[in-house]
Amino acid sequence: MKIGIVGAGAMGSGIAQVAAQNGHQVVIVDNHRAALEKSKAGHQKILARLVEKGKLTEGEDQTILQRLKYETEMGNLQGCGMVIEAIVERLDTKQTLFKQLEDLCGDDAILASNTSSLSIASIASACQKPERVLGIHFFNPAPLMPLVEIIPAITSDSEIVNQAKALIDAWGKVTVLAKDTPGFIVNRVARPFYGEAVRIYEEGMADIATIDWALTELGGFRMGPFTLMDFIGHDVNYAVTESVFTAFFYDPRYKPNFSQKRLVEAGLLGRKTGRGFYDYREGASKPQPHKDEALGQAILERILVMLINEAADALHLGIASAKDIDLAMTKGVNYPKGLLAWADELGLDFVLNRLDALYNDYREDRYRASVLLRRMVAANKKFF
């Protein structure tokens, strides 16, 4: 099957590499020639490095590169069995693109969006045959991150979904099925990792270095929330937070924060601009954490029970299965444990009591416990 990719940015280029390494002819379309040249140079560099590391044999890199075509004209997508768009996160722009794709591609071509937070149903509504549209959400960098969220729209044909899932599985990815709701699994469940960390910082409970230390050293997370937000980029991370908040009809659980908003407004976007929550400029000193284990444990527990609550609510609302929710968080954002399994380990009564204590203290809906969690504690059940 010939694969089409629209958008030659980091995500589009990464997905194209995965497809080409799995034997597909791939055409990458972008109307910016500079973006295509950057994508091509990036592929050459990455594949040469894989040869150096012994992950590809001599000459395999050239074979893979020959499968990749870089084009500015949409017409080059004709003959593709699947097209995955990875363009700007704007609904109107995506809808316009999908109208074009439907006219260009054969009736049996699968049309997929790599959107991280927009409604698949809304994107599909632009098409005469919305049944062949679905979400296929890769994580950055696509060649390295194993998780792919498969998101059927309410209009998606189940056979098309099965075909797409089987194809991505064949690429060696770990696929999970998610309901078409804001943020799908990962970007929904992960919101407290960022939001509650910033709330703790804004309240003066601890500084950013200490919060990051608590999550990495005591919790086993690969990156602390502030380091991770700086790594992702505040323009991207804040936009997802704002999108999820708006899409959930302003549910306070997903409320954005002023600290990150001000960084975006100031253009301090994290590593890529040299400053974010941390200062990455030459000569800047990195703040040291206050290694108070009692404080660190309190920080970790507060963020962790909020994450578990989101995972429980996602299960309650049928966003995904318990297995897929835990797979998504370990394979998509490298959490040290699946959140529902972690809840079982801690004890669901402990999680519920900690959430209720936060709710009683703040009297904010932000801290309301999932009804599923409450019912499971009452029935003395576990998630697994």
Sequence and secondary structure as in RCSB ss.txt:
>XXXX:A:sequence
MKIGIVGAGAMGSGIAQVAAQNGHQVVIVDNHRAALEKSKAGHQKILARLVEKGKLTEGEDQTILQRLKYETEMG
NLQGCGMVIEAIVERLDTKQTLFKQLEDLCGDDAILASNTSSLSIASIASACQKPERVLGIHFFNPAPLMPLVEI
IPAITSDSEIVNQAKALIDAWGKVTVLAKDTPGFIVNRVARPFYGEAVRIYEEGMADIATIDWALTELGGFRMGP
FTLMDFIGHDVNYAVTESVFTAFFYDPRYKPNFSQKRLVEAGLLGRKTGRGFYDYREGASKPQPHKDEALGQAIL
ERILVMLINEAADALHLGIASAKDIDLAMTKGVNYPKGLLAWADELGLDFVLNRLDALYNDYREDRYRASVLLRR
MVAANKKFF
>XXXX:A:secstr
  EEEE  SHHHHHHHHHHHHTT  EEEE S HHHHHHHHHHHHHHHHHHHHTTSS TTHHHHHHHTEEEES GG
GGTT SEEEE   S HHHHHHHHHHHHHHS TT EEEE  SSS HHHHHTTSS GGGEEEEEE SSTTT  EEEE
EE TT  HHHHHHHHHHHHHTT EEEE  SSTTTTHHHHTHHHHHHHHHHHHTTSS HHHHHHIIIIIT  SS H
HHHHHHH HHHHHHHHHHHHHHTTT GGG   HHHHHHHHHT  BGGGTBSSSB STT         HHHHHHHH
HHHHHHHHHHHHHHHHTTSS HHHHHHHHHHHS  SS HHHHHHHH HHHHHHHHHHHHHHH  GGG   HHHHH
HHHTT    
